[in-house]
Amino acid sequence: MMAIETSSRRSAVVAPTMNSVNLETIWVFGDQLNRDIGALRLARPDTHQILMVESRAKVASRRWHIQRAHFIVASMRRFADELREEGFSVDYQRADSMRDGVRRHQEMCAPSQISVTEPNSFAARELVASLDVHVELSDQFLCHPSLFEEFAGTRKTFKMEDFYRWQRKRLNILMDGDTPAGGQWNFDEENREPPPKTGHDRWPQPVYAQLDEIDAEVMRDVSETTWGAVPDGTWATSRRGALERLDFFVKELLPMFGEHEDAMLQSNWHLAHSLLSPYLNIGLLLPGEVVNAAQEAFRSGKVPINSAEGFIRQVIGWREFMWNCYWRWMPEYKDLN
């Protein structure tokens, strides 16, 4: 088995210190909140400073559900504080737009260079391309679009299942030599049980986080442009909290994940689902560490093959396949059915 390699200060605009001038800047987007992603991985407090931009235009661009807006903004502010605790000078700009935040940073900090990891949206990459910044390849997904070309080859049709098997072989995940663990690639037929008629409380309740001053501040800041039930701690907003959720899922829920993978219940909104997607989407968790945890639980006999395979397929199959389809066919892809 081969594991995938993983690797009273508030967040208002903070005036740069004198020793932060002329350092190289690492610009971190709000969905790249991990020390081991791209341009941030090798950054050091004595040679780099950090730029993060909380864009008022983005927050006000639509009526976000307050739990989504809170999750992203609170996670950004906590990550900025974590970087400060590590010794970095962090310029956290609350600006009218991303472009305005970068401009203000350049005026205040005079960086020798601005480096950024490839953003995760087409619009953000267009913005980055229009600026004088250095772009590092993103490793936030296991299959970069440049590597997807190897899979695509001369194919005329693209099937997730073909891509998934290619990923399994390439990453050596749930493989016994050249054959799939358990003797087959896909155990989906075992994962289509209907909801149980009784015992709807058999699945452990998700862990809740204790809300604090940062959460209260964010909820006040986003309240005018959001709607929905206010955050109650369902979603962790830190790397530590996300890792705790991963550990809880693997130990308590993954063993039961498979059989009712496609089921829904009005009386139980989560069943055995991981609830890890938000953390993957903004970088608080990386796909490699999530897949490694699931595979290790299977190899140690704690999780059945149908549960481990079904979950891993969602991460290295569907998630990575759709990510690469997005980049292969954008911008036209957003208008296709």
C-alpha positions as a printed NumPy array, in Angstrom:
array([[  0.   ,   0.   ,   0.   ],
       [  1.358,   3.418,  -0.926],
       [ -0.06 ,   6.476,   0.794],
       [ -0.641,   9.698,  -1.094],
       [  1.859,  12.371,  -0.017],
       [  0.206,  15.174,   1.91 ],
       [  1.727,  17.349,   3.184],
       [ -6.327,  40.205,  20.518],
       [ -5.51 ,  40.476,  16.947],
       [ -8.478,  40.682,  14.628],
       [ -8.543,  40.344,  10.868],
       [ -8.999,  43.969,   9.826],
       [ -6.447,  45.64 ,   7.571],
       [ -3.17 ,  45.514,   9.486],
       [ -0.482,  48.058,   8.699],
       [  2.697,  46.312,   7.541],
       [  5.731,  46.407,   9.764],
       [  8.9  ,  47.992,   8.419],
       [ 10.588,  44.627,   7.946],
       [  7.688,  43.406,   5.795],
       [  8.469,  45.901,   3.017],
       [ 10.135,  44.353,  -0.06 ],
       [  9.494,  40.783,   1.052],
       [  7.945,  38.418,  -1.467],
       [  4.184,  38.232,  -0.999],
       [  2.175,  35.025,  -1.072],
       [ -1.403,  35.866,  -2.045],
       [ -3.77 ,  33.313,  -0.512],
       [ -7.321,  32.981,  -1.795],
       [-10.178,  32.098,   0.549],
       [-10.377,  28.546,  -0.781],
       [ -6.644,  27.827,  -0.377],
       [ -6.476,  27.741,   3.414],
       [ -3.704,  25.227,   3.913],
       [ -0.013,  25.641,   4.672],
       [  0.83 ,  22.795,   2.277],
       [ -0.796,  24.225,  -0.862],
       [  1.232,  25.542,  -3.793],
       [  3.025,  28.841,  -3.265],
       [  2.525,  28.806,   0.507],
       [  4.244,  25.479,   1.16 ],
       [  7.824,  26.765,   1.167],
       [  7.071,  30.245,   2.517],
       [  8.997,  31.426,   5.596],
       [  8.251,  34.386,   7.869],
       [ 11.72 ,  35.879,   7.292],
       [ 11.413,  35.886,   3.49 ],
       [  7.686,  36.082,   2.775],
       [  4.624,  38.051,   3.796],
       [  1.   ,  37.04 ,   3.273],
       [ -1.829,  38.798,   1.471],
       [ -5.45 ,  37.765,   1.964],
       [ -8.354,  39.742,   0.504],
       [-11.88 ,  39.634,   1.864],
       [-13.836,  41.124,  -1.023],
       [-16.982,  43.056,  -0.161],
       [-18.083,  42.745,  -3.792],
       [-17.909,  38.96 ,  -3.567],
       [-19.795,  38.798,  -0.282],
       [-22.497,  41.097,  -1.669],
       [-22.623,  39.487,  -5.141],
       [-25.597,  37.308,  -4.214],
       [-27.773,  36.308,  -1.285],
       [-25.521,  33.66 ,   0.237],
       [-26.821,  31.35 ,   2.927],
       [-25.359,  32.728,   6.135],
       [-23.815,  29.377,   7.075],
       [-21.856,  29.339,   3.814],
       [-20.723,  32.951,   4.072],
       [-19.805,  32.513,   7.736],
       [-17.916,  29.289,   7.048],
       [-15.69 ,  30.833,   4.383],
       [-15.061,  34.204,   6.024],
       [-14.502,  32.81 ,   9.53 ],
       [-12.125,  30.195,   8.115],
       [-10.175,  32.928,   6.314],
       [ -9.841,  35.058,   9.43 ],
       [ -8.74 ,  32.111,  11.562],
       [ -6.184,  31.055,   8.963],
       [ -4.784,  34.584,   8.899],
       [ -4.405,  34.463,  12.681],
       [ -2.696,  31.057,  12.481],
       [ -0.175,  32.442,   9.994],
       [  0.48 ,  35.42 ,  12.272],
       [  1.09 ,  33.039,  15.168],
       [  3.664,  31.318,  12.974],
       [  5.453,  34.643,  12.626],
       [  4.232,  35.881,   9.25 ],
       [  3.28 ,  39.47 ,   8.559],
       [ -0.275,  39.099,   7.227],
       [ -1.946,  41.898,   5.296],
       [ -5.634,  40.972,   5.588],
       [ -7.418,  43.387,   3.292],
       [-11.143,  44.004,   3.643],
       [-11.478,  45.666,   0.262],
       [-14.185,  46.626,  -2.201],
       [-12.861,  44.015,  -4.65 ],
       [-10.028,  41.512,  -5.015],
       [ -8.26 ,  43.819,  -7.467],
       [ -8.55 ,  46.744,  -5.062],
       [ -7.137,  44.644,  -2.235],
       [ -4.087,  43.707,  -4.305],
       [ -3.547,  47.335,  -5.329],
       [ -3.698,  48.541,  -1.733],
       [ -1.267,  45.826,  -0.659],
       [  1.216,  46.877,  -3.331],
       [  0.997,  50.489,  -2.185],
       [  1.396,  49.625,   1.51 ],
       [  3.914,  46.784,   1.398],
       [  5.909,  47.272,  -1.832],
       [  6.497,  43.521,  -2.256],
       [  9.455,  42.361,  -4.32 ],
       [  7.078,  39.946,  -6.039],
       [  3.567,  38.595,  -5.567],
       [  3.157,  34.846,  -5.953],
       [ -0.147,  33.015,  -5.958],
       [ -1.284,  29.433,  -6.334],
       [ -3.528,  28.831,  -9.352],
       [ -7.014,  29.89 ,  -8.229],
       [ -9.886,  27.421,  -8.165],
       [-12.32 ,  29.319, -10.393],
       [-12.188,  30.525, -13.974],
       [-13.083,  34.095, -12.989],
       [-10.328,  34.222, -10.37 ],
       [ -7.764,  32.934, -12.86 ],
       [ -8.815,  35.625, -15.323],
       [ -8.198,  38.202, -12.592],
       [ -4.785,  36.759, -11.766],
       [ -3.844,  36.672, -15.463],
       [ -4.546,  40.403, -15.7  ],
       [ -2.121,  41.226, -12.873],
       [  1.65 ,  41.196, -12.653],
       [  1.938,  38.181, -10.367],
       [  3.823,  34.891, -10.409],
       [  1.557,  31.832, -10.572],
       [  2.432,  28.476,  -8.998],
       [  0.744,  25.262, -10.118],
       [ -2.03 ,  24.108,  -7.806],
       [ -1.721,  20.785,  -6.021],
       [ -5.012,  21.121,  -4.167],
       [ -6.373,  18.258,  -6.27 ],
       [ -4.652,  14.937,  -6.912],
       [ -4.991,  15.216, -10.69 ],
       [ -3.92 ,  18.539, -12.172],
       [ -5.543,  19.438, -15.522],
       [ -2.155,  19.031, -17.207],
       [ -2.052,  15.44 , -15.947],
       [ -5.667,  14.897, -16.993],
       [ -4.442,  15.294, -20.571],
       [ -2.589,  12.014, -20.123],
       [ -5.877,  10.306, -19.278],
       [ -7.779,  12.123, -22.028],
       [ -5.361,  11.176, -24.789],
       [ -7.366,  10.656, -27.964],
       [-10.575,   9.65 , -26.159],
       [-13.785,  10.776, -27.809],
       [-15.891,  10.043, -24.737],
       [-15.113,  10.645, -21.079],
       [-16.492,   8.34 , -18.398],
       [-15.966,   8.857, -14.707],
       [-15.541,   5.127, -14.106],
       [-12.644,   4.955, -16.573],
       [-11.006,   7.963, -14.934],
       [-11.577,   6.499, -11.464],
       [ -9.83 ,   3.243, -12.346],
       [ -6.977,   5.191, -13.918],
       [ -6.651,   7.178, -10.685],
       [ -6.703,   4.032,  -8.554],
       [ -3.838,   2.539, -10.546],
       [ -1.855,   5.769, -10.789],
       [ -2.13 ,   6.54 ,  -7.072],
       [ -1.985,   2.897,  -5.933],
       [ -5.162,   3.282,  -3.893],
       [ -7.084,   0.139,  -2.834],
       [ -4.843,  -1.942,  -5.058],
       [ -3.347,  -5.381,  -4.417],
       [ -0.572,  -5.38 ,  -6.949],
       [ -2.224,  -4.917, -10.335],
       [ -5.701,  -5.918,  -9.158],
       [ -8.277,  -3.935,  -7.187],
       [ -8.715,  -4.748,  -3.514],
       [-11.653,  -7.056,  -2.975],
       [-11.434,  -8.382,  -6.526],
       [-13.515,  -5.685,  -8.216],
       [-13.306,  -1.983,  -8.934],
       [-16.735,  -0.889,  -7.829],
       [-19.009,  -2.082,  -5.016],
       [-21.835,   0.303,  -5.821],
       [-24.399,  -2.491,  -6.061],
       [-23.927,  -3.114,  -2.343],
       [-24.453,   0.561,  -1.544],
       [-28.032,   1.064,  -2.687],
       [-30.002,  -0.052,   0.33 ],
       [-33.159,   1.998,   1.009],
       [-33.454,   3.931,   4.267],
       [-34.068,   1.637,   7.244],
       [-37.634,   1.628,   8.537],
       [-36.487,   1.854,  12.147],
       [-33.405,   2.952,  14.027],
       [-33.091,   6.34 ,  12.407],
       [-30.844,   7.427,  15.273],
       [-28.274,   4.675,  14.675],
       [-25.799,   7.153,  13.164],
       [-23.743,   9.207,  15.622],
       [-24.524,  12.918,  15.663],
       [-21.992,  15.229,  14.016],
       [-19.52 ,  17.005,  16.253],
       [-20.343,  20.654,  16.934],
       [-17.824,  23.462,  17.429],
       [-18.073,  26.074,  20.15 ],
       [-18.727,  29.482,  18.584],
       [-16.526,  32.378,  19.715],
       [-15.86 ,  36.08 ,  19.138],
       [-14.625,  35.532,  15.586],
       [-17.859,  33.744,  14.705],
       [-19.964,  36.513,  16.235],
       [-17.975,  39.177,  14.398],
       [-18.345,  37.404,  11.05 ],
       [-22.073,  36.867,  11.503],
       [-22.496,  40.584,  12.149],
       [-20.411,  41.454,   9.1  ],
       [-22.313,  39.218,   6.65 ],
       [-25.816,  39.495,   8.109],
       [-27.106,  42.132,   5.685],
       [-26.416,  40.09 ,   2.541],
       [-27.293,  36.584,   3.74 ],
       [-30.295,  34.484,   4.673],
       [-31.075,  31.236,   6.496],
       [-30.606,  29.641,   9.9  ],
       [-27.631,  31.131,  11.714],
       [-24.48 ,  29.042,  12.26 ],
       [-24.663,  26.703,  15.242],
       [-21.22 ,  25.097,  15.15 ],
       [-22.069,  22.397,  12.612],
       [-19.137,  23.445,  10.437],
       [-15.646,  23.811,  11.884],
       [-13.723,  26.845,  10.652],
       [-10.126,  25.83 ,  11.351],
       [ -7.614,  23.249,  10.195],
       [ -7.654,  21.626,  13.629],
       [-11.437,  21.4  ,  13.604],
       [-11.468,  19.926,  10.106],
       [ -8.97 ,  17.237,  11.113],
       [-11.157,  16.388,  14.104],
       [-14.144,  15.988,  11.765],
       [-12.115,  13.694,   9.504],
       [-11.102,  11.552,  12.474],
       [-14.72 ,  11.38 ,  13.677],
       [-15.974,  10.343,  10.257],
       [-13.388,   7.613,   9.733],
       [-13.892,   6.111,  13.199],
       [-17.63 ,   6.546,  13.716],
       [-19.353,   6.829,  10.336],
       [-17.219,   5.363,   7.555],
       [-17.84 ,   1.771,   8.726],
       [-21.563,   2.391,   8.049],
       [-21.153,   4.616,   4.998],
       [-21.595,   2.092,   2.215],
       [-24.962,   0.41 ,   2.455],
       [-27.08 ,   3.576,   2.736],
       [-24.792,   5.791,   0.652],
       [-27.642,   6.961,  -1.6  ],
       [-30.389,   7.029,   1.04 ],
       [-32.105,  10.1  ,   2.468],
       [-34.28 ,  10.537,   5.538],
       [-36.387,  13.482,   6.604],
       [-35.702,  12.635,  10.239],
       [-31.906,  12.401,   9.836],
       [-30.167,  14.818,   7.486],
       [-26.664,  13.387,   7.675],
       [-26.872,   9.576,   8.043],
       [-23.29 ,   8.3  ,   7.595],
       [-22.166,  10.958,   5.144],
       [-18.776,  12.478,   5.793],
       [-19.751,  16.194,   5.834],
       [-16.167,  16.818,   4.698],
       [-16.814,  18.491,   1.336],
       [-16.686,  22.076,   2.671],
       [-13.265,  21.466,   4.204],
       [-11.928,  19.969,   0.983],
       [-13.385,  22.845,  -1.014],
       [-11.481,  25.553,   0.861],
       [ -8.299,  23.643,   1.65 ],
       [ -8.772,  22.926,   5.352],
       [ -8.464,  19.287,   4.299],
       [ -6.575,  17.908,   1.31 ],
       [ -7.849,  14.945,  -0.725],
       [ -4.707,  12.903,  -0.193],
       [ -4.994,  12.869,   3.59 ],
       [ -8.708,  12.078,   3.423],
       [ -8.154,   9.145,   1.059],
       [ -5.189,   7.89 ,   3.086],
       [ -7.285,   7.866,   6.263],
       [-10.065,   5.874,   4.602],
       [ -7.661,   3.4  ,   3.022],
       [ -5.776,   2.852,   6.279],
       [ -9.055,   2.175,   8.093],
       [ -9.907,  -0.476,   5.494],
       [ -6.46 ,  -2.089,   5.582],
       [ -6.606,  -2.315,   9.372],
       [ -9.944,  -4.144,   9.212],
       [-12.025,  -1.342,  10.732],
       [-14.017,  -0.501,   7.592],
       [-15.594,  -2.872,   5.027],
       [-14.489,  -2.664,   1.412],
       [-17.845,  -1.399,   0.126],
       [-17.715,   1.589,   2.485],
       [-14.058,   2.414,   1.854],
       [-14.348,   2.024,  -1.914],
       [-17.624,   3.936,  -2.134],
       [-16.221,   6.885,  -0.227],
       [-12.854,   6.931,  -1.979],
       [-14.65 ,   6.851,  -5.354],
       [-16.411,  10.094,  -4.441],
       [-13.074,  11.782,  -3.713],
       [-10.641,  10.541,  -6.375],
       [-13.364,   9.671,  -8.892],
       [-16.322,  12.016,  -9.088],
       [-14.765,  15.061,  -7.417],
       [-11.56 ,  15.024,  -9.442],
       [-13.327,  14.047, -12.677],
       [-15.764,  16.965, -12.525],
       [-12.959,  19.337, -11.53 ],
       [-11.028,  18.415, -14.65 ],
       [-14.094,  18.559, -16.89 ],
       [-14.606,  22.106, -15.61 ],
       [-11.129,  23.197, -16.64 ],
       [-11.098,  21.27 , -19.904],
       [-14.241,  22.931, -21.263],
       [-14.541,  26.273, -19.498],
       [-15.767,  28.937, -20.116],
       [-18.319,  27.307, -22.43 ],
       [-18.894,  24.52 , -19.917],
       [-20.943,  26.718, -17.581],
       [-23.616,  27.107, -20.266],
       [-23.822,  23.427, -21.229],
       [-26.473,  21.028, -19.979]])
